[in-house]
Every structure is written in structure tokens, then in C-alpha cells.
Amino acid sequence: MSCLTDVLAIGAIWAAERRGLQVPAELTITGFDDIPESSRAGLTTVARPLVEKGQAAGELLISATPARADRRRLLRTHLQIRGSSAAPGS
């Protein structure tokens, strides 16, 4: 199960465990954001560079002109693998 945010993914881990499902043996759960609680919960998540994200947002805001069509920035992310995920069948 892939969740939109780490908060939702941590909730999914708790809900799965309450229902007797073993994470990750029976259900893999992943999140997005890599908040500090993710590490404590053993959540596999996609980490993104928050400082760079803020800098890019500031630059886009300061340089806001109607003539600029391309206002996108690509930021590197990485997969932080922890205990809430496993290979299929493992």
C-alpha cells in the first residue's frame, strides 16, 4: 500500500497491526515525505529535500513574471527503505 503522506502511512501501519496483519510479511506500506516519525515507525518512504524545496519556491515567487511559461523545478528524491516494506513473497 502506497500512501500519499507519511502520516497516512503510519496510520495504515497501526490499522493493519490492529487487524492482525503483519507488516511487511503480509502487507507492504510506504509513505512520502520522510518526516521524523517515519524513522521511529520503521516506515519505508520517499524522502525529498525540504530546504531545496523551500528555496525553489522562494525563487519562483520572487521571479514571478507572466512572460515565463516554464515555472517548474525538479528536485531529487530518494527511497528510504525501512522495515515496512519487503520483497514479494518474503
Secondary structure, 3 states (H helix, E strand, C coil): CECCCHHHHHHHHHHHHHCCCCCCCCCCCEEEECCHHHHHHCCEEEECCHHHHHHHHHHHHHCCCCCCCCCCCCCCCEEECCCCCCCCCC
